[in-house]
Each structure stands twice: as C-alpha cells, then as structure tokens.
Amino acid sequence: MKKIFYVTTLVLALFSFSSCETEDARDPRPVIVGGQYVRLDITDKMLAFEHLDDTKFGGLLTAPSGNVQKYVLKVRKRNPVGVTTGNYAELLTVNSFPYQLEVTPQMIATAIGVNVTDLEKGDTYVFFGEAYGFDGTKTNYNSLSATVRAQAGMKQAFRFVTSLQDDNGIAASYETFNNYQLGL
C-alpha cells in the first residue's frame, strides 16, 4: 500500500514539474533586445551668463545596454528671440561609458564658429546625439519610440537643451527648467 502511495506521489510530482516549462513557440512575450540607448542624467541644467569662464552644463552619460561603440553630440544655437542661427555642428565624440559630460560656453562657441563673447544672455542651445553600435548601426532621436521621446524621466541623450541665463534667471527657473522639452 505504501508503494502505491509513493509511486502515485512520484508520478504527480513529475507531471507538475514538467508543466512549469515554457515552450518558446507558445510564449506570447516579445523578445527584449537591448538597443543602442544612451542616457544622460543632467546635474548642471543651465549655463550662467555672468560666469562664462567657469560655468558648465552636463551630467553622467551612460549606455545601459553596453552596446554603443561611439556617441557623437552636435549642437546648434537659437537666439533669445527663438531664431535658429545655424545647422548642427559637431561638439564632441565619446568612445567609453560612463562619461561625465561637461559642456562649457567656450566649447559651444568653438563648435558653432563664433567667439565666446558673441554668445547672448537668453540663448538656447539644442543638442542632437547619435549613437553608433559595434555593428555600425546608427540610432538618434528619430529612432526612439514616441513614449521615450515624450517622457523626461527616460533621460534620453539624443535631443535636449540648455540655456544661457543670468544668475537671477537660473535661480528663478532652475527647478522647473526641462532640459528634455519637446518642440525644438
């Protein structure tokens, strides 16, 4: 009698363990593929007009999936009236992650081909990033899903802005300034 009980328990245990396995052909979940995503955690939101020599914009640049070979960052200027004054110009190239991104007014002026003294209070600088994978594929802002583009919390490093403000302007809007704002 004990043998029948043990055999029955053993057979039930085998069936219960075999039913927990998933068949790949019947698994409805999509395969998650790590993209060439680059993230920017901004710590210095704005540039100070009164301190052009020692102000900086930036934060920590990371590639969470670890499959980005090169990241190219470009910049262009919009004047205080909102007029874009040129095309995107290459600012810098990053080849290893994590990277502490620090953009100074001098770097911006050099990239767009002007003197640092030509930068105006109220200027907005629009950044456009491109990530290149080890297989040669390129990812930029246009490659992102609408969800990633619209959510500032995603901290995408493909399109973002900063502004050149006086000390009072920075203090007044520092908490509410959104570096990932759309409509640029």
N, C-alpha and C positions, 0 to 999 in steps of 0.2 A: 504494500500500500504506500509506503514511504517513497519507493522508487517511482511510482506513477506520479506522485505529487512533485518530486524533483524533476522528472522529465518534462512534465507539463509546465512547470515554472521556467525551466531552461528554454523550452520552445517559445514561450511567450516573451521572454527576455530577448531572444534573438530577433523576433519579429519587431519588437519595439525599437531596438537599436537600428535595424535596417530601414525602418520607416522614417528615421530622422535625417537620412541623407538626401541631399537635393540633386536633382538631375539638371544639368546645365541647359538642356534643351527645353525644360519646362520652367526655368527660372525667369519670371517676368521683369526682374530688376535690370536696369541698364548697366552696362559695364562702365565703371567710372575711370576716366582717363585723365591723368594729371596734365593740365595744359601748361603752356608757357606763360604762366601768370606771374606778374611782378607786382609786389605790394609796397606801398610807401606809407609808413607811419610818421606823419608830419608832426614835428615837435616845435619848429620855428615857423609860424604861419605867414608872417609879413616881414617886409624889409623897411627899415627906418630911414627916412629921407635925411634927417639931421646927422646920421652916423654912417655915411656911405662907405667909410673905410673899415668899419668893424661889424656891420650888420650882415646877417645871413638868413637864408631860407633853406629848410630841409628837414630831414628825418632819416629813419632807418629804412633802407631799400632791401627787400628780401625776395627770393624766388622760392616759394613754398614747395613746389614740386621738384626742385633741384635739376630742372632740365632746360635752363636758359644758359646759353653759351655767352651771349653778348646782349647788352641793353644800351640802346642809343637814345639820348634825350636831346630834344630840339626845343627851341624857344622862339617866340615872336612877341612883339610889343603892341599894346593898344594904348593910345594916349588917353589923358584924362577925359576927353570928350567921347571916347569909345571907338575911335577910328583905328583900325589895324594899320600899322605903318610899314609892314613888310611881310615877306614869307618866313616860314620856319627856317631857322639856322641851327646847325648842329652845335650843341653846348658841350656835351661830354659823352664818353663811352665807358661803360662799366663791364668788366670781364669776370668779376668774382663777387659772390654774395655770402653773407650780408655785407652791405656797403653803407657807410654813413654819408649820405648825400648832404653837401653843403654848397649852396649856390649863392655867390656874392654878386653885388651890383657890377663889380668890375668884370666878372665872368660873363654876365648878360651883355654888358656894353661891348665887350670884345666879340662875342658871338654875333651880335646883330650889326656890328661895324660902326659903332658910334663911340664918342668919348663918354666916360662915366659922368662928366658934368652935363651932358645932354639929356640925361635921364630926368624926368619931371615928377614932382610930387603928384600922386594920383594915377600914375602909370599902372597898368595891369600887365602882367607877363603870363602868357599862356604857354604851357609846356605840353609837348606831344612826345610820348615814348614809344619805342619799338623794341620788342624782344625777339631775338633770333635763337632758335633751338639748335641743338647739336646736329640735327638732320637738315638744317638750312631753312626751315620754315620760319616765316615772319608773322608775329602777332602784334596788333596795335589796337587802338581804341575801337576801330570799326569792326574788329573781330570779336569783341566782347558781346555777351548777351545783354538784352535790354535791362534785365534785373541787375546785373553787375554795374552797368553804366549809371543807373538811377540811384543806387544806394551808396551814400557817402561812407557808410560803415564797411563797405567792401575794400576801401582804401586802395583802389586800383592806381597803378603808377603809369597810366597811359595817357591821361588827359587831366590836367589840374592847373590851378592858377595861384599866383601870389600878387601882392600889390605893394607899391612903394608909397608909404604914408608918413605923415609927421607923427611925432610921439603921441599927440593927443588923439589922432585918428586911430592909431594902433590900440591905445588904451580903451577907446570907446567901442571898438568893434571886434576886439581880439576873440572874445568868447563866441560871438555869433558868426564870424567870418567863415565861410565854407570854401575850402580850397578845391573841393571836388564839384563845384557848381556846374550845372549844365547850361547850354545855350550860349556857348562861346564861339 
